[in-house]
Amino acid sequence: MATIVNARDVLLQGSTRLVDVTLPSNLEPDAVREIILSPSTGVFKTDASGGTTTPTSITLTLTRKYVTGTATFSVIEGTATLTGTGDTRTLTFANMSSDRVVVMATVVFNSVTYTANSTIVKVKDGVAGTNGTNGADGRRGSVDLYVLGS
């Protein structure tokens, strides 16, 4: 640090110019408020015979960031029945009639409605196909070679 020469230097070098500010714990900016709806997986997979489906159920979990209030869950696309309470809902393969559903979670906090969606689909393995015949040999291609140097 340079030698203090005059009153301005004393002011600049002798005082704290940065002050730590701690915000009150109840103050969270609106920009960071959100809800997230996360499924344990997004796919029910059935084998080709239709006998085995994995998993048998999918758990949807609502995560909140600075948002409180009662969550409501609804199926906004497709047909399915959800079970559960609180911030967790369960969807079983048997309770999902359509091949695709969209589940929406809604929370109203301070007169603002927060929503989050999650899509669940059903997929089924196809039957094993037969091997095709070998095709004819292809034509021989050309190759360009270059040599640089001596």
Sequence and secondary structure as in RCSB ss.txt:
>XXXX:A:sequence
MATIVNARDVLLQGSTRLVDVTLPSNLEPDAVREIILSPSTGVFKTDASGGTTTPTSITLTLTRKYVTGTATFSV
IEGTATLTGTGDTRTLTFANMSSDRVVVMATVVFNSVTYTANSTIVKVKDGVAGTNGTNGADGRRGSVDLYVLGS
>XXXX:A:secstr
     SHHHHHHHHS         TT   GGG EEEEEES SEEEE TTS  EE SEEEEEEEEES  S EEEEE
EES B  B  TTEEEEESTTB SSEEEEEEEEEETTEEEEEEEEEEEEE                          
